[in-house]
Amino acid sequence: MAEKLSAVRRWSKRLAVEAEPGLTTAQLMLTNHDLKPVEAERRTWGAWNFVGFWIADSFNINTWMISSSMMVNGLSWWQSWLCVWIGYAISGCFICLTGRIGATYHIGFPVASRSSFGIWGSFWPVLNRAAMACIWYGVQAYIGGHCVYLMIRSIWKAWDRNTIPNTFSPTSGTTTADFVSFFIFWLCSLPAIWFPVHKIRHLFTVKAYFVPSAAIAFMIWAIVRAGDIGPIIRQPSSLKGSDLAWEFVKGIMTSIANFATLIVNDPDFSRYARKPKDALWPQLLTIPTGFAITSLIGILVSSCSFSIYGEAVWDPLELLEKFLDEGNSAERFGVFVIAFAFSLAQLGTNIAANSVSAGADLTALLPRWINIRRGGYICAAVGLAMNPWTLLKSNNQFTTYLSAYSVFLSSIAGVIVFDYYVVRRGYLEVKELYDGRKTGPYYYTWGIHWRAYAAYIAGILINVVGFAGAVGRTVPIGATYIYNVNFFAGFLVSGGVYSLLCHFFPVPAVSDKWMEVGDEIEDLRVTYDSDGATGSGHELYVDPMVGKSYKLGADDSKIV
């Protein structure tokens, strides 16, 4: 038995990741090199890196498919495009709200959530978001697998899902050829996970040039083949009155739901910003512009497909497949290049929105043995195992999944945003976010912040009845209307409840005025000082009038 325990200890030490020396056992469960505030030398993302990042992220097949699904549900082309503009403009505002936390204090989502949910209570929202990111990784990888299928078939026409023996059920949503293509994409994606976050900005720069060029070439090719831009552009909305209004609202919310994970995890990227404004205007302006352009290209290409085939082909990969079946060698080469561009788009989107997100979250759950790189590979393994094709069998199922996705993440975002901007007014004691002792200001009750959880549950409950209606149950019409604005409902209810609870039951480490002190923090070590304190660089002040202790900020403002 002693030998087995000794072997376990040896392997535990071998698998342990890089961490600051001198950490206590509790701190080893709260930090490692990837969770610490980013040092100045790793803050390499400038304004143009964020512009390239979001241009690259906007050109993906999922954005193309979402704009098309709005038209299927009865909106005209300009109405669905307006939904995309509004939805992603709102998403850009949410992104900047959460991203500022990372850009100011250079911490990621898992650490930032500790101030609101508690040192140990943050584990649940982190696990929740990690699970979502792993599932979404699989979905994006499966779409990328379709790109690989087209690339292989452009070279060997015999690579055909209809002729290759199929070992999957006809109702499964996939075939042997599609699964093998998905596996190839999944396998080829693994090397990209290896690179650290502050270096992968170069991948997004390459994608930002190559993928939009390929998408525009695809649009020109479709217009030339069709002879015009097709009848869908001239097709009016099939809805009127309140039906039109609510479908318009749902179109906006679908766009926001598509951004749910990025709204929560933007600090995982913005923490590498050279200065906070580098993560503000580039994100606020590039997000709606990039996604709206992608959506417009998707609408035009789908409209052209109606002129060519007599029916609208909403999925760009299905349209490429039709081009491939009819094309000569030159057209097959064109399909290969465009499919390769789309595969690069899926790879970049998967890295940005999913593997890095899940990697950071899993790092926070087991920081002693998992870093972002290892977490990214765990995410990839889960994405392979969760049968992502089942979520893509129908447009309605895919949209329902996106809405359910928003219900949970909107409540998390609401608590975090209101905690930072309303309750704490921008003030965080960063070193205390790595303090697992009961005396820490973010320890609350057994390391869990009950106010945050009460607000989080309230944000979910406001949507839960409407979600039951979305999956086929009979529910009151009011619940359906609330669920139609599910992200706003969850965000505002959770944030409002949290603010009220913190007002009536005050929390420690808050400022009486707006005060961000990220630039004042020079010592990024998180080990306890010789006197047992982590320290935050602020002097203690005792107010004799009220008998309360405060810390003084740089401008002598009080921090409770």
Secondary structure, DSSP 8 states (H G I E B T S, - for coil): -HHHHHHHHHHHHHH-----TT--HHHHTT--TTTS---GGG--B-HHHHHHHHHHHHSSHHHHHHHHHHHHTT--HHHHHHHHHHHHHHHHHHHHHHHHHHHHH---HHHHTHHHH-TTTTHHHHHHHHHHHHHHHHHHHHHHHHHHHHHHHHH-TT--TTTS---S-TTSS--HHHHHHHHHHHHHHHHHHTS-TTTTHHHHHHHHHHHHHHHHHHHHHHHHHHSSS-SGGG---S--HHHHHHHHHHHHHHHHHTTHHHHHHTHHHHTTBSSGGGGTHHHHHHHHHHHHHHHHHHHHHHHHHHHHHSS---SHHHHHHHHHHH--HHHHHHHHHHHHHHHHHHHHHHIIIIIHHHHHHHHHHSTTT--HHHHHHHHHHHHHHT-GGGGGS-HHHHHHHHHHHHHHHHHHHHHHHHIIIIISTT---GGGGG--STTSTT-TBTTB-HHHHHHHHHHHHHHHHHHHHHTT----HHHHHHHHTHHHHHHHHHHHHHHHHHHHS--SS-BSS----GGG------S--TTS----S-EEEEETTTTEEEEE-TTS-EE-
